[in-house]
Amino acid sequence: MEQHSGAALVLAADIGGTNTNCAIMDGTRALFARRYPSGHTVNAEETLLHFLSEAAAAGCPRPSLACVCAAGPVRNGTIAMSNTAWVLTKAGLEKALGMRCFLLNDFSAVAWGILSVPPGRSQAVTALAMPDGTMPKPEARGLIVALGAGTGLGCGFITQDGDGPRVYPSEGGHINLPVYNEDSARLSAFLATRYESPIGAEAAVSGLGLGAILAWLASEAPKPGELVCQILKAKANEQARLISDAAVSDTVCALAMGMFVDLYARVASSIALAFLPYGGLYLAGGIAAKNAGWFIENNRFMRGFLASYKEHTRAILERTPVFILNNYDISLSGAALAASVLSQRELT
C-alpha cells in the first residue's frame, strides 16, 4: 500500500459499458484500484460499496470525496447510461456512499485527465507525426479535444481562457458516419439495416462498431473463414479484442482493423474542423492505445485525417497536434482532479 500524502483522497470511478474501474486517488496516484465487469452487480452503488469494503480491508484510508463518471450526458444530476441499463444520480450516490460526490460524463473525466498529464511526459502520450514527419506543437491557450473509441465513441473538450481551464461534454461521437468511398458507402448501407438512418459514427468507430465492420466484411465474402465465424459468435463486447488479436494472421480481421482506423481518422478530422483544437486532439479509449501500430504504420491515421477537399481546411488539420493517450485509466486521474477543482470552486 502506497503512503498517503495527507491531501484529500478521492474515490474515482469510471463506469463503462464493459468494465467499471475504481481507484482511491491521492492526487494522480492510485493508492488502491480494482476493475470489475460492469454487469457483476445490480447497480453502480453496490459495485462502489464493494470496492470501498475491499479497500478498507486492504488498509487504505477512506476517501472524503467521490467523482463518478459514466457514458452518457449529465442532466439534472443524473446519467442514464448509453451502453447499460444503469441510471446514476448524484443524490443516490451520495446517500449510498456517505460522501460528497460529483457526477461527470466519461469523456469530461478523460478531458480532466489530459489536464493532469504534466507537459513533456512523453510516456503518457504518443504523438502522431504528419506524413512529412513534422509534428505541430500544441498552442498554450488552444482548445483541446478528447475523442475516444471504447465500447462506444466518446467526446469532450477543454477551453483554456481567462480564469483557467473549463471542461465540457460533447455528443460528437454521434455525428454522421463518414461515407468517403465505395466500401464505406456499402458499410453504411449494411448498418442501416440495424439502425435508423442516418448512421452515427459510433456504429462503426467503437469496440462494438469494429465487430460490425467485421460482420459487414463477412457478409461480402463468399465464404468467411472459421476464425471470423468464431469471432462473430462471441459476445459483442469481446469482439474488438478478438479482432485485434487475429488481425496479425487473418486477412479479413486485418481489413476490419484497417477500415476502422480509416473511419476513425475521418471522424477525428470532422471533429477537428468543428472545434479547431490547436491545443491538441487526444485519442483516448483502449482501442487506440492497444493498437497504436495500426495508427502509426505508413502514417495511416494521419493520411486519413488530412484528407480534405479544400486547401484551407487541410491547412487547419496540418496545424492540429494529434496524440494517442497511452494510459487507459486516465479518466481516474481526471475524476480525481475534477473532484478537487470543482469542490474548491464551490467554496469560492
HELIX and SHEET records of a PDB file:
HELIX    1   1 ALA A   44  ALA A   57  1                                  14    
HELIX    2   2 LYS A   90  LEU A   97  1                                   8    
HELIX    3   3 ASP A  106  SER A  116  1                                  11    
HELIX    4   4 SER A  122  ALA A  124  5                                   3    
HELIX    5   5 GLY A  172  HIS A  174  5                                   3    
HELIX    6   6 GLU A  182  ALA A  192  1                                  11    
HELIX    7   7 ALA A  201  ALA A  203  5                                   3    
HELIX    8   8 GLY A  207  GLU A  220  1                                  14    
HELIX    9   9 GLU A  226  LYS A  233  1                                   8    
HELIX   10  10 ALA A  236  GLU A  238  5                                   3    
HELIX   11  11 GLN A  239  ALA A  246  1                                   8    
HELIX   12  12 THR A  251  PHE A  275  1                                  25    
HELIX   13  13 GLY A  286  LYS A  290  1                                   5    
HELIX   14  14 ALA A  292  ILE A  296  1                                   5    
HELIX   15  15 GLU A  297  ASN A  299  5                                   3    
HELIX   16  16 ARG A  300  LEU A  306  1                                   7    
HELIX   17  17 GLU A  311  GLU A  318  1                                   8    
HELIX   18  18 ILE A  330  LEU A  347  1                                  18    
SHEET    1   A 5 ARG A  29  PRO A  37  0                                        
SHEET    2   A 5 ASN A  19  ASP A  26 -1                                        
SHEET    3   A 5 VAL A  10  ILE A  15 -1                                        
SHEET    4   A 5 LEU A  65  ALA A  70  1                                        
SHEET    5   A 5 ARG A 100  ASN A 105  1                                        
SHEET    1   B 3 VAL A  74  ARG A  75  0                                        
SHEET    2   B 3 THR A  78  ALA A  80 -1                                        
SHEET    3   B 3 VAL A  87  THR A  89 -1                                        
SHEET    1   C 6 VAL A 125  ALA A 127  0                                        
SHEET    2   C 6 VAL A 322  LEU A 325 -1                                        
SHEET    3   C 6 GLY A 280  ALA A 284  1                                        
SHEET    4   C 6 ILE A 144  ALA A 149  1                                        
SHEET    5   C 6 LEU A 153  THR A 159 -1                                        
SHEET    6   C 6 ARG A 166  SER A 170 -1                                        
END                                                                             
